[in-house]
């Protein structure tokens, strides 16, 4: 048998077909997520946005609604508006009256307190007068009794100052009938007319109110 007519053995035939099979084997493509199965879910953000848009459209439609009122309903609405204005006016007037009453009451209370305070201070002014006379009548400057009285007198003055009591300036000042009580007149060329020449008893004030008039001597 010649080489041309020689038949290939089964092993050789199998060896030739194996590579061809490997080369010609089609490559399987990966299945897409959407083929033959359920569609992918939409993102939650898109769903929330659609929901908000729908709610907004619904609210807009509600606002655009129009209402029709009957004549009786219109008259009732006008009457209710008038009654509301009347009540508001009454409330405003009442609030103003109450504010005025509150201010007036506070002022009256303050006035009553000041009057009671003045009455109390007037009773203690007699002690002031006695201390003033005692300091003037005591012995010499070196006397321990006089120094003690002076210390007490200074302390008493500070107490009056803390209460808001001030002494009325009188000597050498023009005579003021609202603050001074003239009990004597004197001719003095060194002083002008109606000028206080001497103070017999000190006067005092509490704020703008006179507690006691100063008893003075006035030059003609």
C-alpha positions in Angstrom: 0.0 0.0 0.0 1.3 3.4 -1.0 1.5 6.6 1.2 -1.1 8.4 -0.8 -3.8 5.8 -0.1 -3.0 5.4 3.5 -6.0 5.9 5.8 -5.5 7.9 9.1 -5.9 6.1 12.3 -8.7 6.9 14.7 -6.3 8.5 17.2 -5.0 10.8 14.6 -8.5 11.7 13.5 -9.5 12.6 17.1 -6.4 14.7 17.6 -7.2 16.7 14.5 -10.8 17.4 15.5 -10.1 18.5 19.1 -8.3 21.8 18.3 -10.9 22.6 15.7 -13.6 22.2 18.3 -11.8 24.4 20.8 -11.3 27.1 18.2 -14.7 27.0 16.8 -16.5 26.8 20.1 -18.7 29.9 20.4 -18.0 32.1 23.5 -21.0 32.5 25.7 -21.9 36.1 26.3 -22.9 37.1 29.9 -26.6 37.3 30.4 -27.8 40.8 30.9 -29.6 41.6 34.0 -32.7 42.6 32.2 -33.1 39.7 29.7 -35.8 37.2 30.5 -36.2 38.6 34.1 -37.8 41.4 36.1 -36.9 45.0 35.4 -34.6 46.8 37.8 -36.2 48.9 40.5 -36.3 52.7 40.1 -34.2 54.7 42.6 -36.1 55.8 45.7 -35.1 59.4 45.3 -36.9 59.6 42.0 -40.0 58.1 43.6 -39.9 60.6 46.5 -39.5 63.5 44.0 -42.5 62.3 42.0 -44.6 62.0 45.1 -43.7 65.6 46.2 -44.5 66.9 42.8 -47.9 65.2 42.9 -48.6 66.6 46.3 -47.6 70.1 45.1 -49.9 69.8 42.1 -52.8 68.6 44.3 -52.3 71.6 46.7 -52.2 74.0 43.8 -55.5 72.6 42.5 -57.1 73.0 45.9 -56.0 76.7 46.1 -57.5 77.3 42.6 -60.9 76.2 43.8 -63.5 78.9 43.8 -66.4 79.1 46.2 -69.8 80.6 45.5 -71.7 82.3 48.4 -75.4 83.0 48.6 -76.7 86.5 49.4 -77.6 85.3 52.9 -74.1 84.0 53.5 -72.6 87.3 52.2 -74.8 89.3 54.6 -73.8 87.1 57.5 -70.1 87.5 56.7 -70.5 91.3 56.6 -72.3 91.3 59.9 -69.6 89.1 61.5 -66.9 91.5 60.2 -68.7 94.5 61.7 -69.1 92.7 65.0 -65.4 91.9 65.0 -64.5 95.5 64.4 -66.8 96.6 67.2 -65.2 94.1 69.6 -61.7 95.2 68.6 -62.6 98.8 69.2 -64.0 98.0 72.6 -60.9 96.0 73.5 -58.6 98.9 72.5 -60.6 101.3 74.6 -60.6 99.0 77.6 -56.9 98.5 77.3 -56.3 102.2 77.2 -58.5 102.9 80.2 -56.8 100.2 82.2 -53.3 101.6 81.3 -54.5 105.1 82.5 -55.9 103.6 85.7 -52.7 101.7 86.4 -50.6 104.9 85.9 -53.0 107.0 88.0 -53.0 104.4 90.8 -49.2 104.1 90.8 -48.9 107.9 91.0 -51.4 108.1 93.9 -49.6 105.4 95.8 -46.3 107.3 95.3 -47.9 110.5 96.5 -49.4 108.8 99.6 -46.0 107.3 100.4 -44.3 110.6 100.1 -46.9 112.3 102.3 -46.4 109.7 105.0 -42.7 110.0 104.7 -42.9 113.8 105.1 -45.1 113.5 108.2 -42.6 111.1 109.8 -39.6 113.4 108.9 -41.3 116.4 110.4 -41.5 114.7 113.8 -37.7 114.1 113.7 -36.8 117.6 112.8 -37.3 118.7 116.4 -34.4 116.4 117.3 -32.3 118.1 114.6 -33.1 121.6 116.1 -32.1 120.4 119.6 -28.8 118.9 118.4 -28.1 122.1 116.4 -28.6 124.2 119.6 -26.6 121.9 121.7 -23.6 122.1 119.4 -23.8 125.9 119.4 -24.1 126.2 123.2 -21.5 123.7 124.3 -18.0 124.7 125.7 -14.8 125.4 123.7 -13.6 123.5 120.7 -11.5 121.2 123.0 -14.5 120.1 125.1 -15.1 116.4 124.7 -18.8 117.0 125.2 -19.0 119.4 122.3 -17.0 117.0 120.0 -19.4 114.2 120.9 -22.4 116.3 120.1 -20.9 117.4 116.8 -20.3 113.7 115.9 -23.9 112.9 116.7 -25.1 115.9 114.8 -23.1 114.9 111.7 -24.4 111.4 111.9 -28.0 112.7 112.1 -27.5 114.8 109.0 -26.2 111.8 107.0 -29.3 109.8 108.0 -31.6 112.6 106.7 -29.5 112.7 103.4 -30.0 108.9 103.0 -33.8 109.5 103.3 -33.6 112.1 100.5 -34.0 115.1 102.8 -32.0 118.3 101.8 -31.6 121.5 103.7 -33.0 124.7 102.0 -30.4 127.3 101.2 -31.5 130.5 102.8 -28.8 132.9 104.2 -27.7 135.3 101.5 -30.3 134.0 99.0 -33.3 136.0 97.6 -36.4 135.6 99.7 -38.7 132.9 98.3 -42.1 132.7 99.9 -42.5 129.1 98.7 -39.5 128.0 100.8 -38.9 130.8 103.3 -41.0 132.1 106.2 -40.1 135.7 107.0 -40.7 136.6 110.7 -38.5 139.7 110.9 -37.2 142.5 108.7 -34.0 144.5 109.1 -32.4 147.5 107.4 -29.0 146.5 106.1 -27.1 148.5 103.5 -24.7 145.7 102.9 -27.5 143.4 101.7 -29.8 143.9 98.8 -33.5 144.2 99.0 -35.5 141.0 100.0 -32.3 139.1 100.8 -32.3 136.7 103.7 -30.1 138.1 106.4 -30.4 135.5 109.1 -31.8 132.0 109.5 -33.6 131.2 112.8 -34.7 127.7 111.9 -33.5 125.6 109.1 -35.9 124.5 106.4 -35.9 121.1 104.6 -37.2 119.6 101.4 -38.0 116.0 100.3 -37.5 115.9 96.5 -39.5 118.8 95.2 -41.8 119.0 98.2 -41.2 121.4 101.2 -41.1 119.5 104.5 -40.6 122.6 106.5 -40.1 126.3 105.6 -37.0 128.0 106.7 -37.7 130.7 109.3 -35.7 133.7 108.3 -35.0 137.4 108.7 -35.2 139.5 105.5 -33.4 142.7 104.7 -35.4 145.6 103.4 
